[in-house]
Amino acid sequence: QIVLQTVSQGSLDASKELQNEFATIEKKKEELADYLCEDRKNLSLEDVFSTMKTFRELFLKALQ
């Protein structure tokens, strides 16, 4: 009984921490959208990271 309660409490705590992390990520994403003058609702982090990766690759190629 005690072990189950401890595991359940641990799961609840982990879930709350995960929710907090997602909230932090969402806030940072909105700040990034504002910085890039993008629509907060339509900004895709995948697209941003893909663009950054492409820029980096082209920049390094230009340096060579």
LUMNUSE-289871 format. One record per residue (C-alpha): x, y, z; residue number from 1; residue in one letter. Coordinates in nm, 4 decimals, padded with zeros to 6 digits, m for minus. Example, Ala and Ser with C-alpha at 12.3 -4.5 7.8 and 13.67 -1.06 7.14 Angstrom:
2
NODE         xx         yy         zz     i   aa
NODE    01.2300   m00.4500    00.7800     1    a
NODE    01.3670   m00.1060    00.7140     2    s
***
This chain:
64
NODE         xx         yy         zz     i   aa
NODE    00.0000    00.0000    00.0000     1    q
NODE    00.2736    00.2465    00.1013     2    i
NODE    00.4837    00.1609   m00.2056     3    v
NODE    00.1861    00.2214   m00.4345     4    l
NODE    00.1171    00.5573   m00.2707     5    q
NODE    00.4835    00.6565   m00.3065     6    t
NODE    00.4886    00.5557   m00.6740     7    v
NODE    00.1601    00.7378   m00.7362     8    s
NODE    00.2879    01.0522   m00.5647     9    q
NODE    00.6106    01.0312   m00.7622    10    g
NODE    00.4126    01.0022   m01.0851    11    s
NODE    00.1981    01.3011   m00.9917    12    l
NODE    00.5061    01.5061   m00.9044    13    d
NODE    00.6747    01.4093   m01.2311    14    a
NODE    00.3590    01.4990   m01.4236    15    s
NODE    00.3435    01.8419   m01.2586    16    k
NODE    00.7113    01.9019   m01.3339    17    e
NODE    00.6559    01.8015   m01.6956    18    l
NODE    00.3590    02.0376   m01.7234    19    q
NODE    00.5757    02.3173   m01.5843    20    n
NODE    00.8479    02.2392   m01.8368    21    e
NODE    00.5968    02.2452   m02.1236    22    f
NODE    00.4615    02.5783   m01.9975    23    a
NODE    00.8157    02.7189   m01.9881    24    t
NODE    00.8856    02.5932   m02.3407    25    i
NODE    00.5597    02.7434   m02.4665    26    e
NODE    00.6455    03.0795   m02.3065    27    k
NODE    00.9935    03.0761   m02.4633    28    k
NODE    00.8393    02.9836   m02.7986    29    k
NODE    00.6055    03.2835   m02.7750    30    e
NODE    00.8996    03.5107   m02.6872    31    e
NODE    01.0903    03.3743   m02.9864    32    l
NODE    00.7897    03.4336   m03.2125    33    a
NODE    00.7700    03.7939   m03.0921    34    d
NODE    01.1441    03.8395   m03.1483    35    y
NODE    01.1186    03.6988   m03.5021    36    l
NODE    00.7971    03.8970   m03.5705    37    c
NODE    00.6102    03.5723   m03.6337    38    e
NODE    00.2573    03.4716   m03.5414    39    d
NODE    00.2719    03.3080   m03.1978    40    r
NODE    00.0095    03.0488   m03.2932    41    k
NODE    00.1710    02.9431   m03.6191    42    n
NODE    00.5392    02.9385   m03.5257    43    l
NODE    00.6836    02.5920   m03.5694    44    s
NODE    00.9945    02.5166   m03.3658    45    l
NODE    01.0793    02.2483   m03.6206    46    e
NODE    01.0841    02.5102   m03.8961    47    d
NODE    01.2936    02.7494   m03.6869    48    v
NODE    01.5499    02.4814   m03.6032    49    f
NODE    01.5558    02.3602   m03.9622    50    s
NODE    01.6206    02.7144   m04.0858    51    t
NODE    01.8959    02.7619   m03.8277    52    m
NODE    02.0558    02.4316   m03.9304    53    k
NODE    02.0463    02.5262   m04.2984    54    t
NODE    02.1921    02.8693   m04.2231    55    f
NODE    02.4715    02.7145   m04.0183    56    r
NODE    02.5544    02.4657   m04.2933    57    e
NODE    02.5612    02.7368   m04.5608    58    l
NODE    02.7629    02.9687   m04.3359    59    f
NODE    03.0245    02.7023   m04.2673    60    l
NODE    03.0375    02.6193   m04.6383    61    k
NODE    03.0914    02.9881   m04.7196    62    a
NODE    03.3770    03.0056   m04.4689    63    l
NODE    03.5545    02.7211   m04.6471    64    q
***
